[in-house]
């Protein structure tokens, strides 16, 4: 790959200070460092560094969603490819503009947002809405706060939240029934939606009293957001993330654990004392329904918007898990994970503040 | 190692700066003579390791000894000197005087500050570490097995400096046969307590050990000394001979044959390079890879505090699509490479930063690895916002500068340097406040005196 490096070295002056295209320097830098690792050396102790960098962290997340992406192709057709392209194009534009204004490099964080966003929206969403959502999420959710590492809210969820509040009807009409053929949707552009009812998600159907089967939800042959339907594949990718320690197991365990316990307790309480209105579905069914697993593994574990301290992560997960139960069962919304995680994002700095306060008080008398 | 013909003794080492030159140009010295001393550190001496002729101005920042010969060293301290010391400090002072003037004292560290402790002071405890866990540095227990007798005798000598204060002997396994052997040897002669620590960097750091033993800063100084220091104590007090030879490790990825060797201060680094380093473009580090300093080209000889020389390859190639490679041969703190499926292996390390500088993403790795129990990311964020006082409250002073936080940071933030800078800044501010208070005190006293005088006058 020497020739590529030569080309890069040759065109570099055009993008540097005084060159014609110096405004595009962040874009050039991102491309250069995408292909070739930087040549920087340590200047003092420690003289060696861990090989892990943010590019690797982010590519780990992308690798872990590959099963979900493939499933989205299989169940909902090749239109999903267009969604990924549009999502990256729209988001990268916003990201690049801000990088140029700030004269900083383009951060890798976006590559994760760009792939996660199409996975959490309905598969038949108009492409212009997808672009709008991603641009909104990156702009309001991240760049206004100062870019990667400084944002309070998960950008992908901000985008989704915006879409579901601004265009609730279009969002609801964009659900489609997944392909039930053996070859799946791989030969079609988009699996046709026969009527509005057949595209309704399991949670929406359940609120009307029609429970889907757990087996279908495990495999993913149900209606839902493009990448959230197959519980098995999400767990597969999620466990990979936990194994690589990119995602914190504490958040996942406490979120899913509190969700299961609270749902179980409500059901048990309802059975013993008196039926709780609005409550529906068994525990395991809830666990696999909707965006809970995807949110737990990919959204709540975002290190930037979650708490930093390990103790904080436990409470963070519990807050998200229990809020999800409450929203799902006792409000007009069928799905609560988005709101629950955004709420958790708000609480995260406070949790950190408390935990750090306690730790500092303990450190006071050390040494 | 072959005997060198010329020794280049650097006037600077990690803790000491030998500014007080005691010899003249062209003077002939014998092994054990004081060449220079550091007035800021209890006049700790720079001893001549061999007999030779002094050249002061030959190389900047060095004392050069030429015509080296290994003759009989100065075997004892002159009678006259001894009686003088005895009169001044009493019989107990003689031992301490010997330790200082024979070069054994420079093996001692204050556990909390890392500085040279006061040779006349009394510590609240002594920590003897047989381990040196930083990668590529000389392991203390290597020397231990061979010289067990010297060690136990050294411990007894140490005990005689103390009143009732305990000596803690730090070992990797206190129930091993070897530990029992030591126990049997020292039974009764010294009150030595054993402390077991894991073989994991940086658990051998004296401050970490002191904190583990629940010793507080306010309770007085804690002396930290490694195996070689105890052996030096034995040599100085049993044989009354100067301690100038050190065991230094030659290691790292750029070395063809890693080894431990006995060298004296001033040993020409070029000779070591010729023999061991096969890569001309390698980085030469004085110390280990995590805390060592780059050895400047101007330094020609091994300094008096050198514990190891580490050779590390400089990063040269730019890796193509490095971030998606499987990484079978990379060590990573998080298990993000295929190498996490492998058993123990050694990686070809180099000096590359291996990534781009990015903002902190709060991954919490630095806190997980921090042996001092502080939160490097938090202090980093405070410093970013110029909140020095908050950084002080977050106990940046507990940082032991082990370098693990900088090592693991995926955003490639140099946390170690930032924490050290913050510590220095806080120490400077405190010193300024102290000076200011002293000045005010002085002014107040003067005023009072003036008032008294004027009162007397009026009377």
Interface residues (C-beta under 8 A of the other chain):
Chain A: X1 X4 X5 X33 X34 X35 X36 X37 X38 X39 X40 X41 X42 X44 X45 X46 X47 X48 X49 X50 X51 X52 X53 X54 X55 X56 X57 X59 X60 X105 X107 X108 X109 X147 X148 X149 X150 X243 X244 X245 X246 X248 X303 X304 X306 X308 X309 X310 X356 X359 X360 X363 X364 X366 X367
Chain B: X112 X207 X210 X211 X216 X217 X283 X285 X287 X289 X290 X291 X292 X293 X294 X310 X312 X314 X315 X316 X318 X319 X320 X321 X322 X323 X324 X327 X330 X331 X332 X333 X334 X335 X336 X337 X340 X349 X350 X351 X352 X353 X354 X355 X356 X358 X359 X360 X361 X362 X363 X364 X367 X373 X374 X375 X377 X378 X393 X394 X395 X397 X398 X403 X404 X406 X407 X408 X409 X410 X411 X412 X414 X416 X417
